[in-house]
Amino acid sequence: GALTQGGTTRAGGAATLIAGGSATLGGDLGAGGEVRVTAGTSIDATGTITAGASLVLEAGGALSQSGVAQAGLGLTFSAGGAMALSGSMTAGTDVALTAGGLATLVNGKIGAPGTISLLSGGGIVLQSFSIDPAIIRLETAGALSASDGTLVSSDSIRLAGGAVTLRDMNITTGTLDVESGGTMLIDGGILTLGRAVLFSAPGGISAGDVIAIRPRDGGQLPVVMFDTRAAGARPDPLSVVRPDIPGLPSAQQPMQVRLPGTEVPGVFGPASSAPAGPLAINVDAGRSPIFLLIDGGFATGTVVSAGRLGIHGTGGGAELTGSLTDITGSPVSGSAAARFADSTRPAASGALSRYRLNGCVISSVNCIVPSQVISIPQAPPQRVDITLGGGRITDPDVQIPNVAEEDY
């Protein structure tokens, strides 16, 4: 049947509560060892749960946690249906959350030194919620919506969903991977990054308010990548990331869409004209580099600021506006900004001219002609047979220096 826990319940060792139906935890439940609560239907935890070892809540149906949950070791919540988290949750190691339905995280906090993972079969909604571990993984086959929240991790964060919306999020981490199986909306927010951010959505990426990218570490500038290519494109952009180095000229930075001064492809390989989703951006990257991976797709939008701009693709186009910065960090706008941008080679001149910044062809110095290395074929050498016949040169096509033609 149903189980209701109220008042104060203490155990020196482990504590296990089992309900064939629902379980309501509204009191103060504590144990020196593991705490495990299993319910055949739902769990509603509004009180305080403290475990010296691991804390496990298992619900056959919905699970709701709006109280306080503290675990000396790992914290595991699993629900066969929906999961709603709005309280405070703390673990000594990792946090593993699994929901068969929609997972809603609102006005709460989860803290742990290890990995915090959430796997949902019915979508994820995160609003005004704080998560602070070393690694964060929020993944769902449904839609993922995150707004007005704070995510902090020392190592990496991965956000993945069938469709993704990020709105006014404050995220601090080393590497941020945001992946949508369909479309993505990026609407404002501040990202403080150590290494890189990758936004990938084969269905297209759209932009609302400006999103700001700031470096977490003083010695490097994080890489910003937008990818609307078909799923499975190789190489994986995050596998080739190397942050920019402040004060180093653009041509000497480690990541390039082509080898500088050549027609040789760069870190992303040869360009493709395969179809890709539309890309719209509104980004302030400071002095960080921005790379648009669009194959045969089209990019629009505003670059408020970036150290440099690279476009990987061919057969598509770009109409962008904004400013880039020179080696000193001074903004360069208007037609002059185009020379701080580049695109993958080799490519025909007609294809290159379709990528524009502030109305000028990317990589051009005069707004019109793109920077391109052209190979001029060399004529094969010709052998002239000069023979002497009776002391005279017999080839009529050979002219003798300082001798007029009529003197032959």
C-alpha positions in Angstrom: 0.0 0.0 0.0 0.9 3.6 0.4 3.7 4.8 2.7 3.8 8.1 4.6 6.9 9.2 6.5 6.6 12.2 8.9 8.3 13.5 12.0 11.9 12.3 12.6 13.2 8.9 11.5 16.8 7.9 12.3 18.9 4.8 11.6 22.5 4.2 12.7 23.1 2.0 9.6 21.1 1.7 6.4 17.5 2.7 6.0 15.2 1.0 3.5 11.5 2.0 2.9 9.4 0.1 0.5 5.9 0.9 -0.6 3.7 -1.1 -3.0 1.9 2.1 -3.9 2.9 5.7 -3.3 5.5 7.0 -0.9 5.3 10.5 0.8 8.4 11.7 2.6 7.5 14.8 4.5 9.5 14.5 7.7 13.2 14.2 8.6 14.7 10.9 7.4 18.3 10.2 8.2 20.7 7.2 8.3 24.4 6.7 8.9 24.6 4.4 5.9 22.5 4.1 2.7 19.0 5.4 2.4 16.8 3.7 -0.2 13.1 4.4 -0.8 11.2 2.3 -3.4 7.6 2.9 -4.5 5.5 1.0 -6.9 3.8 4.2 -8.1 4.9 7.7 -7.1 7.3 9.4 -4.6 6.8 12.8 -3.2 9.7 14.1 -1.1 9.1 17.4 0.6 11.1 16.9 3.8 14.8 16.4 4.5 16.6 13.2 3.6 20.2 12.7 4.9 22.3 9.6 4.0 25.8 9.0 5.3 26.4 6.8 2.2 24.4 6.7 -1.0 20.8 8.0 -1.4 18.4 6.2 -3.8 14.8 7.1 -4.7 13.1 4.7 -7.1 9.6 5.3 -8.3 7.6 3.2 -10.7 5.6 6.3 -11.7 6.3 10.0 -11.1 9.0 11.4 -8.7 8.9 14.8 -7.1 11.7 16.2 -4.9 11.1 19.7 -3.4 12.8 19.3 -0.1 16.4 18.7 0.9 18.4 15.6 -0.1 22.0 15.0 1.0 24.1 12.0 0.3 27.6 11.3 1.6 28.3 9.3 -1.6 26.2 9.0 -4.7 22.7 10.3 -5.2 20.4 8.3 -7.6 16.8 9.2 -8.5 14.8 7.2 -11.1 11.2 7.6 -12.2 9.2 5.5 -14.6 7.2 8.6 -15.4 7.8 12.3 -14.9 10.4 13.8 -12.6 10.0 17.2 -10.9 13.0 18.7 -9.0 12.8 22.0 -7.1 14.6 21.5 -3.9 18.2 21.2 -2.8 20.2 18.1 -3.7 23.9 17.4 -2.7 26.1 14.4 -3.2 29.6 13.5 -2.1 30.4 11.9 -5.5 28.0 11.7 -8.5 24.4 12.3 -9.2 22.4 10.1 -11.6 18.9 11.1 -12.6 16.7 9.0 -14.9 13.1 9.8 -16.0 10.8 8.0 -18.3 8.7 11.1 -18.9 9.3 14.8 -18.7 12.0 16.0 -16.3 11.4 19.5 -14.8 14.1 21.3 -12.8 12.8 24.6 -11.5 14.0 26.9 -8.7 16.4 24.4 -7.2 20.0 23.3 -6.9 22.2 20.2 -7.4 25.8 20.1 -6.2 28.4 17.4 -6.5 32.1 17.2 -7.1 31.8 14.5 -9.7 29.3 14.0 -12.6 25.7 15.1 -12.6 23.7 13.3 -15.4 20.1 13.5 -16.3 18.6 11.1 -18.9 15.0 11.8 -19.8 12.7 10.0 -22.3 10.1 12.8 -22.4 12.1 16.1 -22.5 13.9 18.4 -20.1 12.8 21.8 -18.8 15.3 23.7 -16.7 14.4 27.1 -15.3 16.1 29.2 -12.6 18.0 26.1 -11.5 21.6 25.8 -10.5 23.9 22.8 -11.1 27.5 22.8 -9.9 29.7 19.6 -10.4 32.8 18.8 -12.4 30.8 17.3 -15.3 27.2 17.9 -16.3 25.2 15.8 -18.8 21.6 16.6 -19.5 20.2 14.4 -22.4 16.8 13.7 -23.7 15.2 12.3 -26.8 12.5 14.9 -26.5 12.8 18.7 -26.3 15.3 20.4 -24.0 14.5 23.9 -22.7 16.9 25.7 -20.4 16.2 29.3 -19.3 17.4 31.7 -16.6 19.5 29.1 -14.9 23.1 28.6 -13.8 25.3 25.7 -14.8 28.9 25.6 -13.4 31.3 22.8 -14.0 35.1 22.6 -13.8 35.4 20.2 -16.8 32.6 19.9 -19.3 28.9 20.3 -19.9 26.8 18.4 -22.5 23.2 19.4 -23.3 21.4 17.3 -25.9 17.8 17.0 -27.0 15.5 16.4 -30.0 15.1 20.2 -30.1 17.0 22.7 -27.9 16.2 26.1 -26.5 18.7 28.1 -24.5 17.4 31.4 -23.1 19.4 33.7 -20.8 21.5 30.9 -19.3 24.6 31.6 -17.3 27.1 28.8 -18.0 30.7 28.4 -16.8 32.7 25.4 -17.8 35.8 24.2 -19.8 34.0 22.7 -22.8 30.3 23.2 -23.6 28.6 20.8 -26.1 25.0 21.7 -27.1 23.5 19.3 -29.5 20.0 19.2 -31.1 18.7 16.4 -33.3 16.5 19.0 -35.0 16.4 22.8 -34.4 18.0 25.1 -31.9 17.2 28.5 -30.5 19.9 30.5 -28.7 18.4 33.6 -27.0 20.8 35.6 -24.9 22.9 34.5 -22.0 26.6 34.5 -20.9 29.0 31.7 -21.4 32.3 31.7 -19.6 34.5 29.0 -21.2 38.0 27.6 -20.9 38.3 25.7 -24.2 35.3 25.7 -26.5 31.6 25.7 -27.2 29.9 23.7 -30.0 26.3 24.4 -31.0 25.1 21.7 -33.5 21.7 21.3 -35.0 21.1 19.8 -38.5 17.6 21.3 -38.6 19.0 24.9 -38.2 20.0 27.4 -35.6 18.2 30.6 -34.9 19.1 33.6 -32.7 17.3 35.9 -30.4 19.2 38.3 -28.1 22.9 38.4 -28.2 24.9 35.7 -26.5 28.1 36.7 -24.9 31.3 34.5 -24.8 33.9 35.2 -22.2 37.2 33.5 -21.5 37.5 31.6 -18.2 41.3 31.3 -18.3 43.6 34.2 -19.0 46.1 32.4 -21.2 43.7 31.3 -24.0 40.6 32.4 -25.9 37.8 29.7 -26.2 36.7 28.6 -29.7 33.1 29.3 -30.7 31.6 26.9 -33.3 28.1 26.7 -34.9 27.4 23.5 -36.9 24.3 23.0 -39.0 25.7 20.2 -41.1 24.0 16.8 -41.3 24.6 14.6 -38.3 27.7 12.5 -38.3 30.0 15.0 -40.1 33.6 14.2 -39.5 35.9 15.1 -37.9 34.1 15.9 -34.7 34.7 19.6 -34.2 35.4 19.2 -30.5 38.2 16.7 -31.3 40.2 19.2 -33.3 39.7 22.2 -31.0 42.7 24.3 -29.9 42.0 27.6 -28.3 43.4 30.8 -29.7 46.5 32.4 -28.1 46.1 36.1 -27.1 48.5 38.3 -29.0 49.3 35.8 -31.8 48.6 36.9 -35.4 45.5 35.3 -37.0 47.7 33.3 -39.5 49.7 31.8 -36.7 46.7 30.6 -34.6 46.4 26.8 -34.3 42.9 26.4 -35.8 42.4 27.4 -39.4 39.8 26.6 -42.1 42.8 26.5 -44.6 46.5 26.5 -44.2 47.4 30.2 -44.4 48.5 31.4 -47.8 47.6 28.2 -49.5 44.6 26.3 -51.0 45.0 23.4 -48.6 42.1 22.6 -46.3 42.5 23.2 -42.6 41.4 21.3 -39.5 37.9 20.6 -40.6 39.1 18.9 -43.9 37.8 19.6 -47.4 34.7 21.7 -47.8 31.4 20.0 -48.8 28.4 21.4 -50.7 26.0 19.0 -49.0 22.7 20.5 -47.8 22.7 21.9 -44.3 20.3 23.7 -42.0 20.0 27.5 -42.0 22.2 29.4 -39.5 21.4 32.7 -37.8 23.7 34.1 -35.2 23.8 37.0 -32.8 27.0 36.6 -30.8 29.6 38.7 -28.9 32.7 36.5 -28.7 35.1 39.3 -27.6 38.5 38.3 -29.1 37.6 34.6 -29.5 37.5 33.0 -32.9 34.1 32.0 -34.5 33.8 29.1 -36.9 30.6 28.5 -39.0 30.4 24.9 -40.2 27.6 25.1 -42.8 28.6 23.0 -45.9 26.2 24.1 -48.7 24.0 26.0 -46.2 23.5 29.7 -45.7 24.4 31.9 -42.7 23.1 35.3 -41.6 23.3 37.4 -38.5 25.5 39.7 -36.4 29.0 39.3 -35.0 29.1 41.9 -32.4 32.8 41.1 -31.8 35.2 38.3 -32.5 39.0 37.8 -32.9 38.5 36.2 -36.4 35.9 34.4 -38.4 36.1 31.2 -40.4 33.5 29.6 -42.6 33.7 25.9 -43.6 31.6 25.1 -46.6 31.2 25.7 -50.3 28.2 26.2 -52.6 26.2 28.1 -50.0 26.7 31.6 -48.8 26.8 34.0 -45.9 25.5 37.6 -45.3 26.9 38.8 -42.0 27.4 42.1 -40.3 29.6 43.1 -37.4 33.1 43.8 -36.2 36.3 41.7 -35.7 39.3 42.6 -33.7 43.0 43.0 -34.7 46.0 41.6 -32.9 45.8 44.4 -30.3 42.2 43.8 -29.6 41.0 47.0 -31.3 37.7 46.6 -33.2 37.7 46.6 -37.0 34.4 47.3 -38.7 33.0 48.0 -42.1 34.8 46.7 -45.2 38.1 46.3 -43.4 36.7 43.5 -41.2 36.5 41.1 -44.2 40.2 40.6 -44.3 40.1 39.0 -40.8 37.8 36.3 -42.0 38.5 33.3 -44.2 36.8 30.2 -45.8 37.8 26.7 -46.5 39.8 26.0 -49.7 40.1 24.9 -52.4 37.0 26.6 -53.9 36.2 28.4 -57.1 36.3 32.2 -57.1 32.5 32.3 -57.8 31.8 30.2 -54.7 34.1 32.3 -52.5 32.4 35.5 -53.5 29.1 34.3 -51.9 30.5 34.6 -48.4 30.3 38.2 -47.2 30.9 40.3 -44.1 29.5 43.8 -44.1 28.8 43.4 -47.8 32.5 42.6 -48.6 33.8 39.2 -49.8 35.4 37.3 -46.9 39.3 37.3 -46.9 39.4 40.2 -49.5 41.5 43.3 -49.0 39.6 45.4 -51.5 36.0 44.1 -50.6 35.7 42.4 -54.0 38.4 39.9 -54.8 38.9 37.0 -52.3 42.4 36.1 -51.3 43.3 33.1 -53.4 46.4 31.3 -54.5 46.3 30.7 -58.3 48.6 28.2 -59.9 49.9 29.4 -63.3 50.9 26.5 -65.6 54.4 26.6 -66.9 55.0 26.2 -70.7 57.1 23.1 -71.5 60.7 23.9 -72.5 61.4 24.0 -76.2 64.6 22.5 -77.7 66.1 24.4 -80.6 68.4 22.4 -82.9 71.3 24.6 -83.9 73.6 23.0 -86.4 76.4 24.3 -88.5 76.5 23.6 -92.2 79.5 24.9 -94.0 80.3 27.2 -91.2 76.8 28.7 -91.2 73.8 28.2 -88.9 71.2 26.5 -91.1 68.1 27.0 -89.0 66.3 29.9 -90.6 64.4 30.7 -87.4 67.5 31.4 -85.4 68.6 35.1 -85.4 72.2 36.0 -84.8 72.7 38.9 -82.3 73.7 42.2 -83.8 73.1 41.0 -87.4 70.2 42.5 -89.4 67.8 40.1 -91.0 68.8 41.2 -94.6 72.4 40.3 -93.9 71.7 36.6 -93.5 
